[in-house]
Amino acid sequence: MSQPPSPVHAHDLGAQIEKITYDGSNGSDVTLFLQNVKRIAFIQGRQHDDQWLIDCAEISLVGEALRWFHELDDET
């Protein structure tokens, strides 16, 4: 069975994350955004770390999507 790739350095990870954003505007494809977040998590070996996935997604949200996220309660 193959091993996941080695984690990338922090500056490389930051560059990858900066390339993905989601604004929630009409017609925006959330599926592509989520796939990109999952891809970065896999590269980092964090694909099963739910809190890491949430944090990665949150820092990539902008505009209406970010406002929506901050309005969620802790139970959501």
mmCIF file of the N, C-alpha and C atoms, coordinates in Angstrom:
data_MODEL
# 
_entry.id   MODEL 
# 
loop_
_atom_site.group_PDB 
_atom_site.id 
_atom_site.type_symbol 
_atom_site.label_atom_id 
_atom_site.label_alt_id 
_atom_site.label_comp_id 
_atom_site.label_asym_id 
_atom_site.label_entity_id 
_atom_site.label_seq_id 
_atom_site.pdbx_PDB_ins_code 
_atom_site.Cartn_x 
_atom_site.Cartn_y 
_atom_site.Cartn_z 
_atom_site.occupancy 
_atom_site.B_iso_or_equiv 
_atom_site.pdbx_formal_charge 
_atom_site.auth_seq_id 
_atom_site.auth_comp_id 
_atom_site.auth_asym_id 
_atom_site.auth_atom_id 
_atom_site.pdbx_PDB_model_num 
ATOM 1   N N  . MET A 1 1  ? 0.843   -1.172 0.000  1.00 0.00 ? 1  MET A N  1 
ATOM 2   C CA . MET A 1 1  ? 0.000   0.000  0.000  1.00 0.00 ? 1  MET A CA 1 
ATOM 3   C C  . MET A 1 1  ? 0.892   1.240  0.000  1.00 0.00 ? 1  MET A C  1 
ATOM 4   N N  . SER A 1 2  ? 0.565   2.222  -0.794 1.00 0.00 ? 2  SER A N  1 
ATOM 5   C CA . SER A 1 2  ? 1.414   3.402  -0.902 1.00 0.00 ? 2  SER A CA 1 
ATOM 6   C C  . SER A 1 2  ? 1.168   4.362  0.252  1.00 0.00 ? 2  SER A C  1 
ATOM 7   N N  . GLN A 1 3  ? 2.190   5.093  0.593  1.00 0.00 ? 3  GLN A N  1 
ATOM 8   C CA . GLN A 1 3  ? 2.147   6.091  1.663  1.00 0.00 ? 3  GLN A CA 1 
ATOM 9   C C  . GLN A 1 3  ? 1.754   7.438  1.081  1.00 0.00 ? 3  GLN A C  1 
ATOM 10  N N  . PRO A 1 4  ? 1.047   8.296  1.861  1.00 0.00 ? 4  PRO A N  1 
ATOM 11  C CA . PRO A 1 4  ? 0.762   9.642  1.361  1.00 0.00 ? 4  PRO A CA 1 
ATOM 12  C C  . PRO A 1 4  ? 2.058   10.418 1.209  1.00 0.00 ? 4  PRO A C  1 
ATOM 13  N N  . PRO A 1 5  ? 2.080   11.413 0.350  1.00 0.00 ? 5  PRO A N  1 
ATOM 14  C CA . PRO A 1 5  ? 3.287   12.206 0.168  1.00 0.00 ? 5  PRO A CA 1 
ATOM 15  C C  . PRO A 1 5  ? 3.721   12.861 1.472  1.00 0.00 ? 5  PRO A C  1 
ATOM 16  N N  . SER A 1 6  ? 5.006   13.153 1.588  1.00 0.00 ? 6  SER A N  1 
ATOM 17  C CA . SER A 1 6  ? 5.516   13.840 2.769  1.00 0.00 ? 6  SER A CA 1 
ATOM 18  C C  . SER A 1 6  ? 4.911   15.229 2.860  1.00 0.00 ? 6  SER A C  1 
ATOM 19  N N  . PRO A 1 7  ? 4.652   15.712 4.099  1.00 0.00 ? 7  PRO A N  1 
ATOM 20  C CA . PRO A 1 7  ? 4.120   17.068 4.240  1.00 0.00 ? 7  PRO A CA 1 
ATOM 21  C C  . PRO A 1 7  ? 5.057   18.094 3.615  1.00 0.00 ? 7  PRO A C  1 
ATOM 22  N N  . VAL A 1 8  ? 4.472   19.141 3.059  1.00 0.00 ? 8  VAL A N  1 
ATOM 23  C CA . VAL A 1 8  ? 5.276   20.204 2.474  1.00 0.00 ? 8  VAL A CA 1 
ATOM 24  C C  . VAL A 1 8  ? 5.652   21.190 3.563  1.00 0.00 ? 8  VAL A C  1 
ATOM 25  N N  . HIS A 1 9  ? 6.655   22.002 3.301  1.00 0.00 ? 9  HIS A N  1 
ATOM 26  C CA . HIS A 1 9  ? 7.081   23.016 4.257  1.00 0.00 ? 9  HIS A CA 1 
ATOM 27  C C  . HIS A 1 9  ? 6.001   24.075 4.423  1.00 0.00 ? 9  HIS A C  1 
ATOM 28  N N  . ALA A 1 10 ? 6.024   24.760 5.556  1.00 0.00 ? 10 ALA A N  1 
ATOM 29  C CA . ALA A 1 10 ? 4.982   25.735 5.891  1.00 0.00 ? 10 ALA A CA 1 
ATOM 30  C C  . ALA A 1 10 ? 4.824   26.806 4.824  1.00 0.00 ? 10 ALA A C  1 
ATOM 31  N N  . HIS A 1 11 ? 5.939   27.319 4.276  1.00 0.00 ? 11 HIS A N  1 
ATOM 32  C CA . HIS A 1 11 ? 5.807   28.382 3.274  1.00 0.00 ? 11 HIS A CA 1 
ATOM 33  C C  . HIS A 1 11 ? 5.163   27.851 1.991  1.00 0.00 ? 11 HIS A C  1 
ATOM 34  N N  . ASP A 1 12 ? 5.438   26.592 1.646  1.00 0.00 ? 12 ASP A N  1 
ATOM 35  C CA . ASP A 1 12 ? 4.789   25.985 0.479  1.00 0.00 ? 12 ASP A CA 1 
ATOM 36  C C  . ASP A 1 12 ? 3.303   25.769 0.739  1.00 0.00 ? 12 ASP A C  1 
ATOM 37  N N  . LEU A 1 13 ? 2.963   25.347 1.957  1.00 0.00 ? 13 LEU A N  1 
ATOM 38  C CA . LEU A 1 13 ? 1.565   25.143 2.321  1.00 0.00 ? 13 LEU A CA 1 
ATOM 39  C C  . LEU A 1 13 ? 0.816   26.467 2.266  1.00 0.00 ? 13 LEU A C  1 
ATOM 40  N N  . GLY A 1 14 ? 1.416   27.515 2.791  1.00 0.00 ? 14 GLY A N  1 
ATOM 41  C CA . GLY A 1 14 ? 0.782   28.833 2.743  1.00 0.00 ? 14 GLY A CA 1 
ATOM 42  C C  . GLY A 1 14 ? 0.509   29.266 1.319  1.00 0.00 ? 14 GLY A C  1 
ATOM 43  N N  . ALA A 1 15 ? 1.432   29.005 0.427  1.00 0.00 ? 15 ALA A N  1 
ATOM 44  C CA . ALA A 1 15 ? 1.244   29.370 -0.979 1.00 0.00 ? 15 ALA A CA 1 
ATOM 45  C C  . ALA A 1 15 ? 0.102   28.567 -1.592 1.00 0.00 ? 15 ALA A C  1 
ATOM 46  N N  . GLN A 1 16 ? -0.015  27.297 -1.233 1.00 0.00 ? 16 GLN A N  1 
ATOM 47  C CA . GLN A 1 16 ? -1.107  26.469 -1.747 1.00 0.00 ? 16 GLN A CA 1 
ATOM 48  C C  . GLN A 1 16 ? -2.450  26.983 -1.252 1.00 0.00 ? 16 GLN A C  1 
ATOM 49  N N  . ILE A 1 17 ? -2.528  27.300 0.035  1.00 0.00 ? 17 ILE A N  1 
ATOM 50  C CA . ILE A 1 17 ? -3.785  27.760 0.617  1.00 0.00 ? 17 ILE A CA 1 
ATOM 51  C C  . ILE A 1 17 ? -4.180  29.112 0.052  1.00 0.00 ? 17 ILE A C  1 
ATOM 52  N N  . GLU A 1 18 ? -3.210  29.995 -0.172 1.00 0.00 ? 18 GLU A N  1 
ATOM 53  C CA . GLU A 1 18 ? -3.517  31.313 -0.733 1.00 0.00 ? 18 GLU A CA 1 
ATOM 54  C C  . GLU A 1 18 ? -4.169  31.202 -2.107 1.00 0.00 ? 18 GLU A C  1 
ATOM 55  N N  . LYS A 1 19 ? -3.895  30.144 -2.825 1.00 0.00 ? 19 LYS A N  1 
ATOM 56  C CA . LYS A 1 19 ? -4.430  29.975 -4.178 1.00 0.00 ? 19 LYS A CA 1 
ATOM 57  C C  . LYS A 1 19 ? -5.901  29.573 -4.178 1.00 0.00 ? 19 LYS A C  1 
ATOM 58  N N  . ILE A 1 20 ? -6.417  29.089 -3.044 1.00 0.00 ? 20 ILE A N  1 
ATOM 59  C CA . ILE A 1 20 ? -7.818  28.673 -3.018 1.00 0.00 ? 20 ILE A CA 1 
ATOM 60  C C  . ILE A 1 20 ? -8.621  29.613 -2.131 1.00 0.00 ? 20 ILE A C  1 
ATOM 61  N N  . THR A 1 21 ? -9.715  30.083 -2.646 1.00 0.00 ? 21 THR A N  1 
ATOM 62  C CA . THR A 1 21 ? -10.648 30.880 -1.863 1.00 0.00 ? 21 THR A CA 1 
ATOM 63  C C  . THR A 1 21 ? -12.058 30.517 -2.299 1.00 0.00 ? 21 THR A C  1 
ATOM 64  N N  . TYR A 1 22 ? -12.992 30.846 -1.432 1.00 0.00 ? 22 TYR A N  1 
ATOM 65  C CA . TYR A 1 22 ? -14.395 30.644 -1.771 1.00 0.00 ? 22 TYR A CA 1 
ATOM 66  C C  . TYR A 1 22 ? -15.173 31.822 -1.216 1.00 0.00 ? 22 TYR A C  1 
ATOM 67  N N  . ASP A 1 23 ? -15.968 32.466 -2.086 1.00 0.00 ? 23 ASP A N  1 
ATOM 68  C CA . ASP A 1 23 ? -16.712 33.653 -1.653 1.00 0.00 ? 23 ASP A CA 1 
ATOM 69  C C  . ASP A 1 23 ? -18.209 33.430 -1.539 1.00 0.00 ? 23 ASP A C  1 
ATOM 70  N N  . GLY A 1 24 ? -18.686 32.288 -1.965 1.00 0.00 ? 24 GLY A N  1 
ATOM 71  C CA . GLY A 1 24 ? -20.100 31.978 -1.840 1.00 0.00 ? 24 GLY A CA 1 
ATOM 72  C C  . GLY A 1 24 ? -21.010 32.704 -2.806 1.00 0.00 ? 24 GLY A C  1 
ATOM 73  N N  . SER A 1 25 ? -20.436 33.389 -3.779 1.00 0.00 ? 25 SER A N  1 
ATOM 74  C CA . SER A 1 25 ? -21.268 34.132 -4.724 1.00 0.00 ? 25 SER A CA 1 
ATOM 75  C C  . SER A 1 25 ? -22.064 33.172 -5.605 1.00 0.00 ? 25 SER A C  1 
ATOM 76  N N  . ASN A 1 26 ? -23.108 33.689 -6.195 1.00 0.00 ? 26 ASN A N  1 
ATOM 77  C CA . ASN A 1 26 ? -23.952 32.872 -7.071 1.00 0.00 ? 26 ASN A CA 1 
ATOM 78  C C  . ASN A 1 26 ? -23.109 32.229 -8.161 1.00 0.00 ? 26 ASN A C  1 
ATOM 79  N N  . GLY A 1 27 ? -23.289 30.955 -8.321 1.00 0.00 ? 27 GLY A N  1 
ATOM 80  C CA . GLY A 1 27 ? -22.563 30.245 -9.357 1.00 0.00 ? 27 GLY A CA 1 
ATOM 81  C C  . GLY A 1 27 ? -21.208 29.717 -8.918 1.00 0.00 ? 27 GLY A C  1 
ATOM 82  N N  . SER A 1 28 ? -20.750 30.089 -7.714 1.00 0.00 ? 28 SER A N  1 
ATOM 83  C CA . SER A 1 28 ? -19.473 29.575 -7.224 1.00 0.00 ? 28 SER A CA 1 
ATOM 84  C C  . SER A 1 28 ? -19.591 28.081 -6.975 1.00 0.00 ? 28 SER A C  1 
ATOM 85  N N  . ASP A 1 29 ? -18.590 27.355 -7.363 1.00 0.00 ? 29 ASP A N  1 
ATOM 86  C CA . ASP A 1 29 ? -18.612 25.907 -7.203 1.00 0.00 ? 29 ASP A CA 1 
ATOM 87  C C  . ASP A 1 29 ? -17.950 25.508 -5.889 1.00 0.00 ? 29 ASP A C  1 
ATOM 88  N N  . VAL A 1 30 ? -18.755 25.258 -4.871 1.00 0.00 ? 30 VAL A N  1 
ATOM 89  C CA . VAL A 1 30 ? -18.220 24.870 -3.574 1.00 0.00 ? 30 VAL A CA 1 
ATOM 90  C C  . VAL A 1 30 ? -17.546 23.503 -3.645 1.00 0.00 ? 30 VAL A C  1 
ATOM 91  N N  . THR A 1 31 ? -17.965 22.661 -4.571 1.00 0.00 ? 31 THR A N  1 
ATOM 92  C CA . THR A 1 31 ? -17.379 21.332 -4.709 1.00 0.00 ? 31 THR A CA 1 
ATOM 93  C C  . THR A 1 31 ? -15.895 21.420 -5.034 1.00 0.00 ? 31 THR A C  1 
ATOM 94  N N  . LEU A 1 32 ? -15.527 22.283 -5.951 1.00 0.00 ? 32 LEU A N  1 
ATOM 95  C CA . LEU A 1 32 ? -14.118 22.463 -6.309 1.00 0.00 ? 32 LEU A CA 1 
ATOM 96  C C  . LEU A 1 32 ? -13.324 22.997 -5.122 1.00 0.00 ? 32 LEU A C  1 
ATOM 97  N N  . PHE A 1 33 ? -13.891 23.953 -4.403 1.00 0.00 ? 33 PHE A N  1 
ATOM 98  C CA . PHE A 1 33 ? -13.234 24.501 -3.218 1.00 0.00 ? 33 PHE A CA 1 
ATOM 99  C C  . PHE A 1 33 ? -12.967 23.397 -2.191 1.00 0.00 ? 33 PHE A C  1 
ATOM 100 N N  . LEU A 1 34 ? -13.984 22.606 -1.881 1.00 0.00 ? 34 LEU A N  1 
ATOM 101 C CA . LEU A 1 34 ? -13.831 21.537 -0.892 1.00 0.00 ? 34 LEU A CA 1 
ATOM 102 C C  . LEU A 1 34 ? -12.823 20.490 -1.350 1.00 0.00 ? 34 LEU A C  1 
ATOM 103 N N  . GLN A 1 35 ? -12.806 20.184 -2.629 1.00 0.00 ? 35 GLN A N  1 
ATOM 104 C CA . GLN A 1 35 ? -11.831 19.228 -3.153 1.00 0.00 ? 35 GLN A CA 1 
ATOM 105 C C  . GLN A 1 35 ? -10.411 19.757 -2.985 1.00 0.00 ? 35 GLN A C  1 
ATOM 106 N N  . ASN A 1 36 ? -10.216 21.037 -3.203 1.00 0.00 ? 36 ASN A N  1 
ATOM 107 C CA . ASN A 1 36 ? -8.891  21.634 -3.021 1.00 0.00 ? 36 ASN A CA 1 
ATOM 108 C C  . ASN A 1 36 ? -8.459  21.593 -1.561 1.00 0.00 ? 36 ASN A C  1 
ATOM 109 N N  . VAL A 1 37 ? -9.383  21.863 -0.639 1.00 0.00 ? 37 VAL A N  1 
ATOM 110 C CA . VAL A 1 37 ? -9.065  21.772 0.792  1.00 0.00 ? 37 VAL A CA 1 
ATOM 111 C C  . VAL A 1 37 ? -8.678  20.334 1.137  1.00 0.00 ? 37 VAL A C  1 
ATOM 112 N N  . LYS A 1 38 ? -9.438  19.367 0.655  1.00 0.00 ? 38 LYS A N  1 
ATOM 113 C CA . LYS A 1 38 ? -9.134  17.958 0.923  1.00 0.00 ? 38 LYS A CA 1 
ATOM 114 C C  . LYS A 1 38 ? -7.788  17.553 0.327  1.00 0.00 ? 38 LYS A C  1 
ATOM 115 N N  . ARG A 1 39 ? -7.469  18.070 -0.841 1.00 0.00 ? 39 ARG A N  1 
ATOM 116 C CA . ARG A 1 39 ? -6.191  17.755 -1.489 1.00 0.00 ? 39 ARG A CA 1 
ATOM 117 C C  . ARG A 1 39 ? -5.022  18.260 -0.633 1.00 0.00 ? 39 ARG A C  1 
ATOM 118 N N  . ILE A 1 40 ? -5.131  19.483 -0.138 1.00 0.00 ? 40 ILE A N  1 
ATOM 119 C CA . ILE A 1 40 ? -4.077  20.033 0.722  1.00 0.00 ? 40 ILE A CA 1 
ATOM 120 C C  . ILE A 1 40 ? -3.965  19.202 1.996  1.00 0.00 ? 40 ILE A C  1 
ATOM 121 N N  . ALA A 1 41 ? -5.095  18.818 2.574  1.00 0.00 ? 41 ALA A N  1 
ATOM 122 C CA . ALA A 1 41 ? -5.074  17.989 3.782  1.00 0.00 ? 41 ALA A CA 1 
ATOM 123 C C  . ALA A 1 41 ? -4.374  16.657 3.518  1.00 0.00 ? 41 ALA A C  1 
ATOM 124 N N  . PHE A 1 42 ? -4.645  16.053 2.381  1.00 0.00 ? 42 PHE A N  1 
ATOM 125 C CA . PHE A 1 42 ? -4.004  14.786 2.044  1.00 0.00 ? 42 PHE A CA 1 
ATOM 126 C C  . PHE A 1 42 ? -2.497  14.958 1.927  1.00 0.00 ? 42 PHE A C  1 
ATOM 127 N N  . ILE A 1 43 ? -2.073  16.006 1.253  1.00 0.00 ? 43 ILE A N  1 
ATOM 128 C CA . ILE A 1 43 ? -0.639  16.271 1.095  1.00 0.00 ? 43 ILE A CA 1 
ATOM 129 C C  . ILE A 1 43 ? 0.027   16.419 2.455  1.00 0.00 ? 43 ILE A C  1 
ATOM 130 N N  . GLN A 1 44 ? -0.698  17.015 3.405  1.00 0.00 ? 44 GLN A N  1 
ATOM 131 C CA . GLN A 1 44 ? -0.168  17.231 4.747  1.00 0.00 ? 44 GLN A CA 1 
ATOM 132 C C  . GLN A 1 44 ? -0.351  16.026 5.669  1.00 0.00 ? 44 GLN A C  1 
ATOM 133 N N  . GLY A 1 45 ? -1.035  14.981 5.182  1.00 0.00 ? 45 GLY A N  1 
ATOM 134 C CA . GLY A 1 45 ? -1.309  13.834 6.031  1.00 0.00 ? 45 GLY A CA 1 
ATOM 135 C C  . GLY A 1 45 ? -2.345  14.146 7.102  1.00 0.00 ? 45 GLY A C  1 
ATOM 136 N N  . ARG A 1 46 ? -3.204  15.131 6.841  1.00 0.00 ? 46 ARG A N  1 
ATOM 137 C CA . ARG A 1 46 ? -4.195  15.579 7.827  1.00 0.00 ? 46 ARG A CA 1 
ATOM 138 C C  . ARG A 1 46 ? -5.626  15.303 7.378  1.00 0.00 ? 46 ARG A C  1 
ATOM 139 N N  . GLN A 1 47 ? -5.828  14.415 6.419  1.00 0.00 ? 47 GLN A N  1 
ATOM 140 C CA . GLN A 1 47 ? -7.148  14.188 5.837  1.00 0.00 ? 47 GLN A CA 1 
ATOM 141 C C  . GLN A 1 47 ? -8.172  13.653 6.834  1.00 0.00 ? 47 GLN A C  1 
ATOM 142 N N  . HIS A 1 48 ? -7.740  13.129 7.968  1.00 0.00 ? 48 HIS A N  1 
ATOM 143 C CA . HIS A 1 48 ? -8.667  12.612 8.979  1.00 0.00 ? 48 HIS A CA 1 
ATOM 144 C C  . HIS A 1 48 ? -8.760  13.534 10.193 1.00 0.00 ? 48 HIS A C  1 
ATOM 145 N N  . ASP A 1 49 ? -8.157  14.691 10.115 1.00 0.00 ? 49 ASP A N  1 
ATOM 146 C CA . ASP A 1 49 ? -8.148  15.660 11.219 1.00 0.00 ? 49 ASP A CA 1 
ATOM 147 C C  . ASP A 1 49 ? -9.214  16.724 10.948 1.00 0.00 ? 49 ASP A C  1 
ATOM 148 N N  . ASP A 1 50 ? -10.410 16.502 11.485 1.00 0.00 ? 50 ASP A N  1 
ATOM 149 C CA . ASP A 1 50 ? -11.542 17.383 11.189 1.00 0.00 ? 50 ASP A CA 1 
ATOM 150 C C  . ASP A 1 50 ? -11.277 18.837 11.552 1.00 0.00 ? 50 ASP A C  1 
ATOM 151 N N  . GLN A 1 51 ? -10.653 19.087 12.702 1.00 0.00 ? 51 GLN A N  1 
ATOM 152 C CA . GLN A 1 51 ? -10.401 20.477 13.095 1.00 0.00 ? 51 GLN A CA 1 
ATOM 153 C C  . GLN A 1 51 ? -9.434  21.151 12.128 1.00 0.00 ? 51 GLN A C  1 
ATOM 154 N N  . TRP A 1 52 ? -8.425  20.426 11.665 1.00 0.00 ? 52 TRP A N  1 
ATOM 155 C CA . TRP A 1 52 ? -7.484  20.980 10.691 1.00 0.00 ? 52 TRP A CA 1 
ATOM 156 C C  . TRP A 1 52 ? -8.209  21.330 9.403  1.00 0.00 ? 52 TRP A C  1 
ATOM 157 N N  . LEU A 1 53 ? -9.096  20.447 8.947  1.00 0.00 ? 53 LEU A N  1 
ATOM 158 C CA . LEU A 1 53 ? -9.865  20.705 7.727  1.00 0.00 ? 53 LEU A CA 1 
ATOM 159 C C  . LEU A 1 53 ? -10.734 21.949 7.881  1.00 0.00 ? 53 LEU A C  1 
ATOM 160 N N  . ILE A 1 54 ? -11.390 22.087 9.022  1.00 0.00 ? 54 ILE A N  1 
ATOM 161 C CA . ILE A 1 54 ? -12.227 23.263 9.271  1.00 0.00 ? 54 ILE A CA 1 
ATOM 162 C C  . ILE A 1 54 ? -11.382 24.526 9.262  1.00 0.00 ? 54 ILE A C  1 
ATOM 163 N N  . ASP A 1 55 ? -10.254 24.497 9.956  1.00 0.00 ? 55 ASP A N  1 
ATOM 164 C CA . ASP A 1 55 ? -9.384  25.676 10.012 1.00 0.00 ? 55 ASP A CA 1 
ATOM 165 C C  . ASP A 1 55 ? -8.863  26.050 8.632  1.00 0.00 ? 55 ASP A C  1 
ATOM 166 N N  . CYS A 1 56 ? -8.465  25.062 7.858  1.00 0.00 ? 56 CYS A N  1 
ATOM 167 C CA . CYS A 1 56 ? -7.961  25.315 6.508  1.00 0.00 ? 56 CYS A CA 1 
ATOM 168 C C  . CYS A 1 56 ? -9.050  25.931 5.640  1.00 0.00 ? 56 CYS A C  1 
ATOM 169 N N  . ALA A 1 57 ? -10.247 25.387 5.726  1.00 0.00 ? 57 ALA A N  1 
ATOM 170 C CA . ALA A 1 57 ? -11.360 25.934 4.947  1.00 0.00 ? 57 ALA A CA 1 
ATOM 171 C C  . ALA A 1 57 ? -11.686 27.352 5.398  1.00 0.00 ? 57 ALA A C  1 
ATOM 172 N N  . GLU A 1 58 ? -11.716 27.579 6.712  1.00 0.00 ? 58 GLU A N  1 
ATOM 173 C CA . GLU A 1 58 ? -12.081 28.905 7.226  1.00 0.00 ? 58 GLU A CA 1 
ATOM 174 C C  . GLU A 1 58 ? -11.134 29.991 6.729  1.00 0.00 ? 58 GLU A C  1 
ATOM 175 N N  . ILE A 1 59 ? -9.843  29.740 6.745  1.00 0.00 ? 59 ILE A N  1 
ATOM 176 C CA . ILE A 1 59 ? -8.907  30.786 6.325  1.00 0.00 ? 59 ILE A CA 1 
ATOM 177 C C  . ILE A 1 59 ? -8.937  31.019 4.825  1.00 0.00 ? 59 ILE A C  1 
ATOM 178 N N  . SER A 1 60 ? -9.654  30.163 4.105  1.00 0.00 ? 60 SER A N  1 
ATOM 179 C CA . SER A 1 60 ? -9.785  30.328 2.657  1.00 0.00 ? 60 SER A CA 1 
ATOM 180 C C  . SER A 1 60 ? -11.108 30.963 2.245  1.00 0.00 ? 60 SER A C  1 
ATOM 181 N N  . LEU A 1 61 ? -11.982 31.205 3.217  1.00 0.00 ? 61 LEU A N  1 
ATOM 182 C CA . LEU A 1 61 ? -13.263 31.846 2.921  1.00 0.00 ? 61 LEU A CA 1 
ATOM 183 C C  . LEU A 1 61 ? -13.087 33.356 2.845  1.00 0.00 ? 61 LEU A C  1 
ATOM 184 N N  . VAL A 1 62 ? -13.834 33.988 1.952  1.00 0.00 ? 62 VAL A N  1 
ATOM 185 C CA . VAL A 1 62 ? -13.827 35.447 1.817  1.00 0.00 ? 62 VAL A CA 1 
ATOM 186 C C  . VAL A 1 62 ? -15.263 35.929 1.609  1.00 0.00 ? 62 VAL A C  1 
ATOM 187 N N  . GLY A 1 63 ? -15.483 37.205 1.813  1.00 0.00 ? 63 GLY A N  1 
ATOM 188 C CA . GLY A 1 63 ? -16.770 37.822 1.501  1.00 0.00 ? 63 GLY A CA 1 
ATOM 189 C C  . GLY A 1 63 ? -17.942 37.190 2.226  1.00 0.00 ? 63 GLY A C  1 
ATOM 190 N N  . GLU A 1 64 ? -19.021 36.961 1.470  1.00 0.00 ? 64 GLU A N  1 
ATOM 191 C CA . GLU A 1 64 ? -20.259 36.414 2.036  1.00 0.00 ? 64 GLU A CA 1 
ATOM 192 C C  . GLU A 1 64 ? -20.050 35.047 2.684  1.00 0.00 ? 64 GLU A C  1 
ATOM 193 N N  . ALA A 1 65 ? -19.206 34.225 2.108  1.00 0.00 ? 65 ALA A N  1 
ATOM 194 C CA . ALA A 1 65 ? -18.963 32.894 2.672  1.00 0.00 ? 65 ALA A CA 1 
ATOM 195 C C  . ALA A 1 65 ? -18.331 33.002 4.057  1.00 0.00 ? 65 ALA A C  1 
ATOM 196 N N  . LEU A 1 66 ? -17.406 33.929 4.232  1.00 0.00 ? 66 LEU A N  1 
ATOM 197 C CA . LEU A 1 66 ? -16.769 34.122 5.536  1.00 0.00 ? 66 LEU A CA 1 
ATOM 198 C C  . LEU A 1 66 ? -17.774 34.666 6.546  1.00 0.00 ? 66 LEU A C  1 
ATOM 199 N N  . ARG A 1 67 ? -18.597 35.623 6.132  1.00 0.00 ? 67 ARG A N  1 
ATOM 200 C CA . ARG A 1 67 ? -19.633 36.147 7.036  1.00 0.00 ? 67 ARG A CA 1 
ATOM 201 C C  . ARG A 1 67 ? -20.588 35.034 7.463  1.00 0.00 ? 67 ARG A C  1 
ATOM 202 N N  . TRP A 1 68 ? -21.013 34.207 6.512  1.00 0.00 ? 68 TRP A N  1 
ATOM 203 C CA . TRP A 1 68 ? -21.898 33.086 6.821  1.00 0.00 ? 68 TRP A CA 1 
ATOM 204 C C  . TRP A 1 68 ? -21.250 32.151 7.837  1.00 0.00 ? 68 TRP A C  1 
ATOM 205 N N  . PHE A 1 69 ? -19.985 31.816 7.631  1.00 0.00 ? 69 PHE A N  1 
ATOM 206 C CA . PHE A 1 69 ? -19.282 30.897 8.522  1.00 0.00 ? 69 PHE A CA 1 
ATOM 207 C C  . PHE A 1 69 ? -19.246 31.438 9.944  1.00 0.00 ? 69 PHE A C  1 
ATOM 208 N N  . HIS A 1 70 ? -18.969 32.724 10.095 1.00 0.00 ? 70 HIS A N  1 
ATOM 209 C CA . HIS A 1 70 ? -18.868 33.318 11.428 1.00 0.00 ? 70 HIS A CA 1 
ATOM 210 C C  . HIS A 1 70 ? -20.219 33.427 12.121 1.00 0.00 ? 70 HIS A C  1 
ATOM 211 N N  . GLU A 1 71 ? -21.306 33.341 11.376 1.00 0.00 ? 71 GLU A N  1 
ATOM 212 C CA . GLU A 1 71 ? -22.641 33.373 11.976 1.00 0.00 ? 71 GLU A CA 1 
ATOM 213 C C  . GLU A 1 71 ? -23.103 32.000 12.460 1.00 0.00 ? 71 GLU A C  1 
ATOM 214 N N  . LEU A 1 72 ? -22.390 30.934 12.096 1.00 0.00 ? 72 LEU A N  1 
ATOM 215 C CA . LEU A 1 72 ? -22.761 29.592 12.549 1.00 0.00 ? 72 LEU A CA 1 
ATOM 216 C C  . LEU A 1 72 ? -22.566 29.481 14.055 1.00 0.00 ? 72 LEU A C  1 
ATOM 217 N N  . ASP A 1 73 ? -23.446 28.712 14.710 1.00 0.00 ? 73 ASP A N  1 
ATOM 218 C CA . ASP A 1 73 ? -23.240 28.487 16.139 1.00 0.00 ? 73 ASP A CA 1 
ATOM 219 C C  . ASP A 1 73 ? -22.254 27.333 16.328 1.00 0.00 ? 73 ASP A C  1 
ATOM 220 N N  . ASP A 1 74 ? -21.808 27.145 17.549 1.00 0.00 ? 74 ASP A N  1 
ATOM 221 C CA . ASP A 1 74 ? -20.791 26.129 17.830 1.00 0.00 ? 74 ASP A CA 1 
ATOM 222 C C  . ASP A 1 74 ? -21.276 24.702 17.595 1.00 0.00 ? 74 ASP A C  1 
ATOM 223 N N  . GLU A 1 75 ? -22.581 24.501 17.565 1.00 0.00 ? 75 GLU A N  1 
ATOM 224 C CA . GLU A 1 75 ? -23.140 23.161 17.370 1.00 0.00 ? 75 GLU A CA 1 
ATOM 225 C C  . GLU A 1 75 ? -23.187 22.745 15.905 1.00 0.00 ? 75 GLU A C  1 
ATOM 226 N N  . THR A 1 76 ? -23.023 23.691 14.991 1.00 0.00 ? 76 THR A N  1 
ATOM 227 C CA . THR A 1 76 ? -23.144 23.397 13.563 1.00 0.00 ? 76 THR A CA 1 
ATOM 228 C C  . THR A 1 76 ? -21.878 22.777 13.027 1.00 0.00 ? 76 THR A C  1 
# 
